[in-house]
Amino acid sequence: MSICQPLSPDARALLEAEARTEMRNLVGWHLEQVEETWRLVKTYRTASFLQSLALAERIARLAEAENHHPAIEIAWGRCTVSWWTTRLHGVHANDVRMAAATDELLFGG
């Protein structure tokens, strides 16, 4: 079953308060505003650059399977993931589901 649902023609980005409510069960994720666009962001700590790269690759495979792609920044000791829906210029319920799926993929829950 697909994680992301197709966007309806009248789909809109969640308001900040709505996004905070939707993400109430996400651990370690926060909202960040970049150029007036809200994003769901989490930094995963790793022990090396290669572990960061491997983590990013696992997230990329999930993203490809769902045809919904985050920004991923890798560095020594960390991998930062940002989910948002470009078409809506903000966070959608799909992004919240993808954030949860990212944690599930990496940690089993």
Wavefront OBJ file of the C-alpha trace (Angstrom):
o trace
v 0.000 0.000 0.000
v 1.238 3.443 -0.878
v 2.201 5.833 1.887
v 1.432 8.986 -0.086
v -2.049 9.694 -1.352
v -2.602 11.535 -4.648
v -3.133 15.258 -4.175
v -6.652 16.406 -4.905
v -7.104 19.479 -7.115
v -8.060 21.504 -4.036
v -5.192 20.230 -1.853
v -3.461 22.825 0.293
v -0.532 22.973 2.655
v -1.313 22.562 6.317
v -1.318 25.673 8.428
v 1.412 25.735 11.069
v -0.988 24.774 13.878
v -2.474 21.971 11.766
v 0.982 20.640 10.952
v 1.964 20.661 14.631
v -1.185 18.693 15.461
v -0.552 16.184 12.666
v 3.042 15.612 13.760
v 2.210 15.043 17.443
v 3.298 11.381 17.233
v 6.591 12.091 15.463
v 9.644 11.939 17.717
v 12.536 14.286 17.026
v 10.898 16.062 14.088
v 10.356 19.815 14.065
v 8.855 22.410 11.774
v 11.267 24.745 10.080
v 10.351 27.638 7.832
v 12.565 28.142 4.789
v 11.693 31.044 2.506
v 8.080 31.099 3.752
v 7.679 27.345 3.274
v 7.177 25.079 6.290
v 9.137 21.818 6.257
v 9.306 18.796 8.534
v 12.942 18.334 9.547
v 14.886 15.748 11.517
v 18.603 15.164 11.992
v 19.726 11.590 12.499
v 23.078 11.151 14.266
v 25.556 8.662 12.841
v 29.049 7.460 13.720
v 30.665 8.332 10.394
v 30.250 9.974 7.029
v 29.743 6.572 5.378
v 26.931 5.764 7.816
v 25.323 9.100 6.956
v 25.602 8.267 3.273
v 24.106 4.786 3.786
v 21.222 6.260 5.756
v 20.577 8.809 2.993
v 20.533 6.013 0.425
v 17.886 4.094 2.393
v 15.746 7.234 2.610
v 16.251 7.855 -1.113
v 14.956 4.358 -1.927
v 11.825 5.027 0.143
v 11.377 8.378 -1.595
v 11.733 6.817 -5.048
v 9.193 4.114 -4.192
v 6.682 6.823 -3.219
v 7.697 9.350 -5.892
v 7.932 11.940 -3.120
v 11.402 13.306 -2.518
v 12.884 15.110 0.488
v 15.940 17.263 0.789
v 18.720 15.195 2.336
v 21.897 16.742 3.710
v 24.730 14.462 4.729
v 27.804 15.304 6.763
v 30.129 13.510 9.100
v 28.032 12.326 12.021
v 24.635 13.411 10.727
v 22.007 13.075 8.044
v 19.275 15.720 7.942
v 15.986 15.031 6.157
v 13.400 17.664 5.201
v 9.944 16.711 3.932
v 7.527 19.157 2.300
v 5.320 19.245 -0.767
v 6.839 21.561 -3.335
v 3.620 21.952 -5.323
v 1.814 23.197 -2.204
v 4.734 25.232 -0.846
v 4.427 23.618 2.551
v 3.699 20.554 4.641
v 0.914 18.164 3.614
v -0.381 15.060 5.387
v 1.758 13.048 2.926
v 4.871 14.654 4.410
v 3.838 13.661 7.919
v 3.272 10.094 6.709
v 6.676 10.087 4.980
v 8.374 11.344 8.141
v 6.768 8.500 10.096
v 7.744 6.033 7.352
v 11.334 7.311 7.496
v 11.526 6.550 11.212
v 9.859 3.169 10.659
v 12.354 2.320 7.904
v 15.343 3.264 10.000
v 14.266 2.147 13.459
v 11.217 -0.058 13.052
v 8.973 2.482 14.731
l 1 2 3 4 5 6 7 8 9 10 11 12 13 14 15 16 17 18 19 20 21 22 23 24 25 26 27 28 29 30 31 32 33 34 35 36 37 38 39 40 41 42 43 44 45 46 47 48 49 50 51 52 53 54 55 56 57 58 59 60 61 62 63 64 65 66 67 68 69 70 71 72 73 74 75 76 77 78 79 80 81 82 83 84 85 86 87 88 89 90 91 92 93 94 95 96 97 98 99 100 101 102 103 104 105 106 107 108 109
